[in-house]
Amino acid sequence: MLSNAAVYRGNKTFSVEQKQVSDPGPGEVQIKVAYCGICGTDLHIFLGHMDQRVGFERTIGHEMSGVISAVGAGVDGLISGDRIVVRPLDHCGECPACLAGHEHICHNLKFIGIDTEGAFQEYWNVPAHTIHVLPEGLDLAHAALIEPLAVACHDVSRAQVKPGEDVLVIGGGPIGLLVALVARHAGGKVTISEISESRLAYADKLGFTTINPKTTDAAEQVNAQTGNKGADVVFEVSGSQPGVDLMTDAAAVRGRIVMVAIHAKKPEVDMFRFFWRELELFGARVYRPEDYDQAMQLLAEGVVDCSSFITDIQPLKDIQGAFEALTQNPSAIKSMIQISENA
C-alpha cells in the first residue's frame, strides 16, 4: 500500500510523494491521519532553522488527529477504528529524568514528527504508549488542537493559577491564546500583551483585556489595573527580548513567571527584579499524559471556540502553499492540513 506524504526537502520546500506503508511493528499502531495543524516549530523547520536536526528527507507534523487502522503485536486496549490523537514524545525510560517520573523531559527524548517521521502523511506508525483515545462526538478537525492545548494545560499547571489571581500572557499567538483560555478557566483574571492588531482583535472578541506594548507601556497598564500590585502570574510566550523585559517589570511581589517560549538566543533577564520582589521562575516544556486528558476535557466542554481558532484548512496536496501563506501572514491563528480526503 502507498501513502501520500509531504517530505521536507530543504530550501523552504515540501514535496508531496508516495511512500510505501509498512505494517506496525510490535508495540506500535498504524494511524490513518485525518488532520494535522501547522505548529510554530514546523514553520521554523520550513524556514531552514532546524536543517541540522531534521535533515532533508523527513515528513514532519505532530498536531494531529486520526483513526487507528492497524495494531501491532503486543498492543492491548487499542483497536482498529479508535479515534485518537498522538502525544508525540518517545522517552528512553532509563535516564535520571525518566527514573524520577519525568518522562516528558527525558534526557534522550525523541520528539515524534521532528526527530522521527511525523503526521503530514496518510498512514503513520507510532508507539502505542503515545495514543490517547478521543471522547465520543469530538470533531477530528477540532481534535487536532489537543496537542497545543495540552501545552497550555501544562503551562498553567506549572504556574498553579488560582481563582482571582491577575495573570499576564505575553504573546497572543496560538499558544499564548490557549494559555490565556486555560488560565481563565482556572479562575485567573487574564490580560494579553500582543503587537499584532489582528490577534489583539481576536483576543478582544474572546473577552480578554488586551495591551499593545507598541503603543502602551504594558507594565504601567498592568500595575494600574491591579492597584499597583502587578501580575501574580506571568507567562512569557513571545520569545522576544521585550517580552522578557516585561515579564519581570510587570510581576507582583512573589509573582510566578513561566517561561513558555523557545528563544532563538539567550535573553537578558533582570535578576535584580528577582531579588527585590522574590520572584519565582518556572520552566515549562511540552506536556504530561494528564495534560492531554485535561485538554480533551476542555475541548469537550467548549472552552476553546475551535471554529474561530482554526483559521483555514488546506488539503495535503497544497501544503507548500499553506506554509508559504503563513510566512506572509504570521497573524493567522491556526492553519491546518487535511491529510485524508474522507476525514
Buried (B, 14 or more C-beta within 10 A) or exposed (E): EEBBBBBBBEEEEBEBBEBEBEEBEEEBBBBBBBBBBBBBBBBBBBEEEBEEEBEEEBBBBBBBBBBBBBBBEEBEEBEEEBBBBBBBBBBBEEBEBBEEEBBBBBEEBBBBBBBBBBBBBBBBBBBBBBBBBBEEEBBBBBBBBBBBBBBBBBBBBBBEBEEEBBBBBBBBBBBBBBBBBBBBBBEBBBBBBBBBEBBBEBBEEBEBBBBBBEEEEBBEBBBEBBEEBBBBBBBBBBBBEBBBBBBBBBBBEEBBBBBBBEBEEEBEBBEEBBEEBEBBBBEBBBBBBEBBBBBBEBBBEEBBEBEEBBBBBBBBEBBBEBBBBBEEEEBBBBBBBBBBEEB
